[in-house]
């Protein structure tokens, strides 16, 4: 039950964080590009790179690992929303925006995970 609770609490915190990013992005960006999801996914990729690398060298409990990765980062990032927004862009004829969003999200996401690993090694000397 402890592991389920850890995932649930982490997911709630991550989802709330993603919503706050959505609200902030909405205030500063047009509706033609899903900036909130994009920013949350890239931030999540960076965090998972840093934390995954760091936690490989630090002893943490399985419950805490579930809280961070499955709960928080699982709630914070959202592939299903990314996919829905991509399809929506295609449905309304925004083919170039859709292609740009899909390509940039995937390429930048991979780069952010790699950057996270690099930063963790530089910051934590691991």
N, C-alpha and C positions, 0 to 999 in steps of 0.2 A: 504493500500500500504506500510505503514511503516513496518508491520510485514513481508511481502514478502521480502522487501529490507534487513531487519535484517537477515532473513534466508539465503538469497543469499550471502550477504557479509560474514557471518559466514562460510557458506559452502565453499566459495572460499578460505578463509584463512585456514580452516581445511584441504581441499584437497591439497593445496600447502604444508602444513606441513607434510601430509602423504607422499607426493612425495619426500620431502627432507629426510625423514626417510628411504624411500625405497632406495634412492641413497646412503645414508650413510651405510645402511646394506649391500647393494650390494658390496660395496668396501671392506667390512670386512668379508663377509660370502659367502659360496658356494651357488650354485643355487639349490641344492637338497632340501633345506628347505626354505620356504618363510619367512625369518626372518623379512623383512621390514613390511609386513602385520601383523605378529605376534607382533612385538614391538609396532606398531601403535595401534593395538587393545588393547593390555594390558595397554599401556599408557592412551588410551581413557577410559578404564574401571576404572583405578585409578582416573583420572580426574573427571569422572562422579560421582564417589563415594564421592570425596571431595566436589565438587561443589554442588551436590544435597543436601548433608547434610548441607553445609554452607548456601545455599540459602533458606533452610527451616526455617532459623532463621534470615534472613536479607531480608528486603523489596527490591525487584527489580521489574522492570516493566515486563510486559508480553513480550514486544518486546525484551528486553535483555535476558530473559529466552529462547525465540525462537532463538536468535542469538547464544547463548552458546550451548544449548542442540540439537536443531534441525539442526542449521546451522553448527557451528564449529565442535562439536563432531560428528554430522551426516556425515560431510565431512571428518573428520579425521579418523574415524573408518570405516570399510567397511566389512560388512558381506557377501556381494555378491562376493567380491574378495576372501575372505576366502573360500567360498563355491567353487568357480571356481578353486582355487589352490588345494583344497582338491580333487576334481574330477580329475584334471590334474595329480596329483600324482598317483591316482588309475589307470588312463588310461595308464600311462607309466610303470605300474607294481611296483611302489614304495608303496606297501601296508602297510608296517611297518611305513614308513615315514608319510603316510596319516593318519593312525590310531593315531600315536604319535601326529601329528599336531592337529587333531580334538580334541582328549582328552585333550591335554595340553592347547590348546587355551580356551576351555570351562571351565576347572577346574581353570586355572590360571586367566581367566577373572572374574569369580565369586569371587575368592579370592582377586583380585585387587579392585573390587567394595567394598567389605567388608573392606579391608585395607583403602580405601579412606574414608569410613565412620568413621573408628576408628581414622585416622589421623586428620580428620576435628574436631572431638570431642576433641582430645588432643590439637590441635593447637589453636582452636578458643574457647575452653572452653564452648562448647554448649551441 
